[in-house]
Amino acid sequence: MLTVLIADDEPHVVDLVRVTLEDDRVRVVAAGDAAAALALAGARAPDVILLDVGLPDRSGVEVCAELRRDPRF
């Protein structure tokens, strides 16, 4: 099963992505801030990560840079 992590603090955006992508082959997991996104990424090893640039605690660009430094991603 393909896992998609969406990091966004807007519930309607998360819902839109979930309704659009989720089916019997795709599981969507969501995080509302950067810390939760990094924790979920480490725990779930998602195949795709969608990051909101304007997360409440850090920018999605910073999260992306941190993930790129991690050899698991």
Residue frames relative to the residue before (quaternion, step in Angstrom):
aa qw qx qy qz dx dy dz
M 1.0000 0.0000 0.0000 0.0000 0.00 0.00 0.00
L 0.4032 -0.6985 0.5486 0.2203 3.54 -1.02 0.90
T 0.1579 -0.7850 0.5936 0.0807 3.59 -0.92 0.92
V 0.1116 -0.7697 0.6279 0.0288 3.54 -0.91 1.04
L 0.1654 -0.7611 0.6218 0.0823 3.55 -0.86 1.02
I 0.0676 -0.7707 0.6324 0.0375 3.55 -0.85 0.97
A 0.1259 -0.7704 0.6232 0.0481 3.54 -0.88 1.03
D 0.3149 0.7218 -0.5495 0.2793 3.54 -0.33 1.30
D 0.3536 -0.7561 0.5159 0.1925 3.57 -0.97 0.85
E 0.5957 0.5280 -0.3664 0.4817 3.59 1.28 0.15
P 0.3790 -0.7666 0.4662 0.2267 3.62 -0.32 1.19
H 0.6391 0.5297 -0.3498 0.4343 3.62 0.99 -0.66
V 0.6193 0.5200 -0.3464 0.4754 3.60 1.11 -0.59
V 0.6310 0.5202 -0.3245 0.4753 3.57 0.98 -0.84
D 0.6562 0.5122 -0.3077 0.4609 3.58 0.90 -0.90
L 0.6447 0.5256 -0.3203 0.4535 3.59 0.95 -0.86
V 0.6669 0.4817 -0.3023 0.4814 3.58 0.89 -0.91
R 0.6441 0.5312 -0.3240 0.4449 3.59 0.92 -0.90
V 0.6851 0.4783 -0.2846 0.4700 3.61 0.84 -0.98
T 0.6745 0.5099 -0.2921 0.4470 3.58 1.01 -0.79
L 0.8160 0.3285 -0.1353 0.4559 3.58 0.84 -0.97
E 0.6801 0.5476 -0.3142 0.3726 3.57 0.90 -0.86
D 0.2003 0.7301 -0.6385 0.1384 3.53 -1.04 0.94
D 0.7674 -0.3653 0.2314 0.4734 3.60 -1.15 -0.34
R 0.6989 0.4318 -0.2705 0.5020 3.62 1.28 -0.16
V 0.7591 0.3102 -0.1540 0.5512 3.58 1.22 -0.42
R 0.1243 -0.7623 0.6330 0.0520 3.54 -0.89 1.03
V 0.1827 -0.7705 0.6037 0.0926 3.58 -0.94 0.93
V 0.0592 -0.7558 0.6515 0.0287 3.55 -0.95 0.98
A 0.1958 -0.8185 0.5367 0.0611 3.56 -1.00 0.79
A 0.1005 -0.7512 0.6503 0.0527 3.50 -1.26 0.65
G 0.3705 -0.7647 0.4942 0.1836 3.55 -0.99 0.85
D 0.7875 0.1382 -0.0997 0.5923 3.57 1.28 -0.11
A 0.7183 -0.4682 0.3059 0.4138 3.56 -1.30 0.23
A 0.6477 0.5286 -0.3312 0.4376 3.60 0.89 -0.87
A 0.6735 0.4794 -0.2920 0.4809 3.58 0.92 -0.88
A 0.6261 0.5409 -0.3363 0.4499 3.59 1.02 -0.76
L 0.6703 0.4870 -0.3007 0.4723 3.58 0.91 -0.88
A 0.6430 0.5153 -0.3217 0.4665 3.58 1.00 -0.78
L 0.6770 0.4800 -0.2933 0.4746 3.60 0.90 -0.89
A 0.6189 0.5380 -0.3495 0.4532 3.58 1.00 -0.74
G 0.6747 0.4922 -0.2923 0.4659 3.57 0.95 -0.84
A 0.7099 0.4655 -0.2556 0.4627 3.56 1.00 -0.83
R 0.7988 0.3422 -0.1462 0.4726 3.58 0.92 -0.89
A 0.2035 -0.8017 0.5294 0.1887 3.61 1.21 -0.41
P 0.0030 -0.8484 0.5292 -0.0098 3.61 0.63 1.09
D 0.5198 -0.6349 0.4848 0.3027 3.53 -1.26 0.53
V 0.7743 0.1045 -0.0302 0.6234 3.57 1.18 -0.70
I 0.0910 -0.7738 0.6248 0.0502 3.57 -1.06 0.81
L 0.1238 -0.7681 0.6264 0.0469 3.56 -0.82 1.08
L 0.0899 -0.8301 0.5502 -0.0081 3.57 -0.56 1.20
D 0.3635 -0.6777 0.5992 0.2225 3.52 -1.02 0.92
V 0.4676 -0.6784 0.4836 0.2953 3.58 -0.88 0.88
G 0.7784 0.3534 -0.1698 0.4904 3.60 1.01 -0.79
L 0.0905 0.7953 -0.5895 0.1090 3.59 0.60 1.10
P 0.6093 -0.6211 0.3453 0.3517 3.61 -1.02 0.66
D 0.7766 0.3643 -0.2033 0.4720 3.62 0.96 -0.71
R 0.7746 -0.0286 0.0176 0.6316 3.62 1.20 -0.50
S 0.5440 -0.6061 0.4453 0.3720 3.56 -1.16 0.35
G 0.6009 -0.5646 0.4317 0.3656 3.53 -1.22 0.52
V 0.5834 0.5686 -0.3661 0.4497 3.58 1.16 -0.56
E 0.6503 0.4987 -0.3116 0.4810 3.60 0.99 -0.79
V 0.6366 0.5154 -0.3241 0.4734 3.57 0.99 -0.81
C 0.6340 0.5288 -0.3233 0.4625 3.57 0.95 -0.86
A 0.6563 0.5096 -0.3091 0.4627 3.60 0.91 -0.90
E 0.6525 0.5035 -0.3147 0.4708 3.58 0.98 -0.81
L 0.6533 0.5054 -0.3135 0.4685 3.58 0.95 -0.81
R 0.6550 0.5193 -0.3156 0.4490 3.59 0.98 -0.79
R 0.6357 0.5232 -0.3298 0.4619 3.60 1.13 -0.53
D 0.6368 0.5179 -0.3163 0.4756 3.57 1.23 -0.45
P 0.4316 -0.7402 0.4452 0.2602 3.63 -0.56 1.08
R 0.5587 0.5999 -0.3988 0.4111 3.62 1.18 -0.32
F 0.7611 0.3393 -0.1826 0.5218 3.57 1.17 -0.51
